[in-house]
Amino acid sequence: MKKKLNIEENKLNNKIEEIKKYKKIDARTIRRTGRIVQFATSVTIDFDRTIRELAREENLMICEVLERPIEAYIRERKSKFKRKQKNN
């Protein structure tokens, strides 16, 4: 009887160790981006709706949807600045 109890205890201990080692991976863990700064602003209902629809359609986070036009704006600004310097 004692041997059976030891076997059951070992099985239980193994299960406990397995559970301790298990690290739950959820969508947030998979999509971890390193973004740590909160950026809050007020927008119109239409703007909010549009951003959320774009994010859903493109399977992106809202911040990714917002980053794309900002990156394009910065490239355009640099391009205009270079042309302006070239003309002077």
C-alpha positions in Angstrom: 0.0 0.0 0.0 2.8 2.4 0.8 4.4 1.8 -2.6 1.2 2.7 -4.3 1.0 5.9 -2.2 4.5 6.8 -3.2 3.7 6.3 -6.9 0.6 8.5 -6.5 2.6 11.2 -4.6 5.3 11.2 -7.4 2.6 11.6 -10.1 1.1 14.5 -8.2 4.5 16.1 -7.6 5.3 15.7 -11.3 2.0 17.4 -12.2 2.7 20.2 -9.8 6.2 20.8 -11.3 4.8 20.7 -14.8 2.2 23.3 -13.9 4.9 25.5 -12.3 7.0 25.4 -15.5 4.0 26.1 -17.7 4.0 29.8 -18.8 0.7 30.9 -20.2 1.1 32.6 -23.5 -1.7 34.9 -24.6 -2.2 37.3 -27.4 -0.6 40.2 -25.5 2.6 38.1 -24.9 2.8 37.2 -28.6 2.2 40.7 -29.8 4.5 42.3 -27.2 6.0 45.4 -28.8 8.0 47.2 -26.2 5.7 50.2 -26.3 5.6 51.4 -22.7 4.5 55.1 -22.9 0.8 55.9 -22.6 -0.5 58.4 -25.2 -4.0 59.7 -24.5 -5.8 62.2 -26.6 -9.4 63.2 -27.4 -10.7 62.5 -30.8 -14.0 62.6 -32.6 -16.3 59.6 -32.7 -15.7 59.3 -36.5 -11.9 59.3 -36.1 -12.1 56.7 -33.3 -14.5 54.5 -35.4 -12.2 54.8 -38.5 -9.0 53.9 -36.6 -10.6 50.9 -35.0 -12.1 49.7 -38.3 -8.7 50.0 -40.0 -7.0 48.2 -37.2 -9.5 45.4 -37.3 -9.4 45.1 -41.1 -5.6 45.1 -41.2 -5.2 42.9 -38.1 -3.0 45.7 -36.5 -3.0 47.4 -33.1 -4.4 50.9 -33.1 -0.9 52.3 -32.4 0.4 50.5 -35.5 -2.3 52.2 -37.6 -1.3 55.6 -36.2 2.4 55.0 -36.7 2.2 54.4 -40.4 0.9 57.8 -41.5 3.3 59.5 -39.0 6.2 57.7 -40.6 5.0 58.7 -44.1 4.6 62.3 -42.9 8.2 62.4 -41.6 9.5 60.9 -44.9 7.6 63.6 -46.8 8.9 66.4 -44.6 12.5 65.2 -45.0 12.0 65.0 -48.8 10.6 68.6 -48.9 13.5 69.8 -46.7 16.1 68.3 -49.1 14.4 69.8 -52.1 14.3 73.2 -50.4 18.0 73.0 -49.6 18.8 71.9 -53.2 17.0 74.9 -54.6 18.8 77.4 -52.4 
